[in-house]
Amino acid sequence: MTSIHDESDSAPGPRSHEQIAELFKIASREADAIRRLSGCVEQLQQAQEAKHTLATLSPCEIRGAIELRRLREAT
């Protein structure tokens, strides 16, 4: 991860063109980071919903689903 802070940042002053270019590069990645984070949050919500639903199933339903998974993995 790139950091934009170092010891020279403690006092305001002019920045080099390279430093400014790096700031633009970092800022340009914001939309992609938000998109990826949103996808992760959606996956987490789906996993939590699935776990909640699984917790409501009867032992018979769970055994049947486990057997089906086992059969599918065998083929």
Order of alpha helices (4+ residues) and beta strands (2+ residues): alpha-alpha-alpha
